[in-house]
Amino acid sequence: MKSSKNAVTRRTLIGATTVVPFAAVAGSTANSSVSIGLLGTGGRGPTVSRLLTQNTSGRIAALCDLYDEKIERAKRVINLENPVIYKDYEKLLASDVDAIIIATPAFLHAEHFEKAVQAGKHIYIEKPASPDVAGCKRIMRAADSADRHLNITFGFQRRYSQIYKNAKTLLDSGEIGTVRLALLQFLKSRSSKKRPGGMEPPTKLADKIAQWYSWRHLSGDLIVENNIHLIDVMNWFLGVHPMKAIGTGGQTVPRPGDVRDHGQVTFDYPNNVQGCLTGTTLAPPTYRVVNERFFGNKGGIETTSLYWKHFRNRDEILTEQAPRNSTVEAVDEFVTRITESRPENTGVRGAESTLTAILGRMAMDLKREVTWEEMWNSEA
């Protein structure tokens, strides 16, 4: 599939920051353990760090957060005894750790990512890039300026899953024919965890950090913070970002904040390919369906974190189970790339998937069709 003429390139990133000299890059030899600092010890960061320490040669050497109770919980989850503790993330970045895991609230990602690039650290950053267009552009400029020996990985773990790679290889082979339609489903229940917050957006940093899941301007909304995993797969498998989107959604169950609990968006891709997303947290607690399906004129593919299927015909459906947890596969490749000096830089790609989700959010907000150009030039 040919790229859209509106695809993001380095030429569109005006005002890129200065490239960090190679001498400033923290590195590690092929036979040494990769030392890593965890920035943000909330829910996702300790989980990723635990899987990394259990399954790779990397080690978590330092933790950074504003809150003691979160740091103590992270030490238990990761099973750390004496990590170096920081309350100031710039002191963590000035330390001798080789790499940083950025798992802070989404509205802080752009600042933290930019500083980590300037510090010459390898980076594993959780999705999304940012809840807004300006933050995504900031991430793209920083990623584009990064030393080419740095490894920059976004936490879109499906990209590193063997079963997703196998499904993508089959799709690219032409086995299912010309792709006409992608259907994405992220159907789950609302988290049972009670979160603080009222009906007015917070203004103090501490309150923003505590309530960031509840507000669109801090999290990006359900589609950006959660459904983005599937959107990233869609862009990956179709090989390009969409040209426009239209959608609808809202909040059915009253709750603090303004994050939607359901949304449906149709994305228009080049060559008249449609991508349809349904995302919701209105499912009952026992129900969860998360998958991507791609339909061609000769067959179809279904991908999930547990398996993938190839629909060859009515009576022949081939299934392959996932050999490992996809997050394990992602952090394993992250550490391996550092130790073997085989860097990749997924910063622009990760921001582009985030911008695709923002495009869908804008379409729901404005209740009309929104083009990529309009989104790119907006303040959304």
GIFENRA-V61008 format. One record per helix or strand of 2 or more residues. SS is the DSSP state (helix for helix, strand for strand). FROM is the first residue (numbers start at 1). LEN is the number of residues. If there is no record, write none. Layout:
SS/FROM/LEN  SS/FROM/LEN
//
This chain:
helix/10/3  helix/22/3  strand/35/5  helix/43/13  strand/59/6  helix/68/11  strand/84/3  helix/89/5  strand/99/4  helix/106/13  strand/122/4  helix/133/13  strand/152/3  helix/157/4  helix/162/12  strand/179/9  helix/205/10  helix/216/4  helix/222/4  helix/228/11  strand/244/7  strand/262/8  helix/270/3  strand/273/8  strand/289/8  strand/300/4  strand/307/7  strand/316/6  helix/326/14  helix/347/20  strand/370/2  helix/372/5
//
